[in-house]
């Protein structure tokens, strides 16, 4: 069996032809992960984001 492939935030951003930046996709990734019950510290680590970056951008990203 082949290895399961996962779409990265960079790939998602590319599919959207630049409509949403890779950074904003990572913010949305953190939100989605925490909504699924992943602890915020794990989600931030997975999406390579600091808590400060997340807090400073989450409202902007979700309101757009």
N, C-alpha and C positions, 0 to 999 in steps of 0.2 A: 504494500500500500504506500502511496505517496504521502509526503509530509503535508499537513494542512497548511495552506497559505493564508496569511492574514493581510488584509489591506492596511497599509500604513496611512497615517494622517497626510503624509506627503502625496500618496497616491490619490486619496480622496480629493485633496485640493487640486491636483492636476485634472481629475475627472470633471471638476466644476469649473475648469478653465480659468482659474484665478479669481472666481467670484468670492470665494472665501479663502483667506490666507491660511497657510499651514499652521501658524500660531493659533489662529482662531479655531481651527479644527482640533488642535490639541486641547484648548479650553473646553470645547464641546465633548471631547473624549473624557476629560476629567469629570464633567457633569454626568455623562452617561454612566461611567464606571461607578460613581458614588450612588447614583440612582439604583444601580443593580446591587448595592450593598458592599462594594469594595471600600475599604477604609481610605479616607482622603490622603493619608500619607503614601499608601501604595499607589493610588491613582496618580498623584503628583509625580511620583518616581517613574511610573510607567510612561507617562507623557512628557517627561523631562521638563518639568515646570516647578518653579518655586511657589510656595504658598502666597507670597507677596504678588507675584505675577498673576496668579489665578484670581486673587481677591480684587486686584486692580482692573481686571478685564472681564470678569464673568458677567456683570450686569450689561456691559456694552455689547458683548457677544450675543447674549440671550435676547437682547431687545432688538437686534438687527434682523 
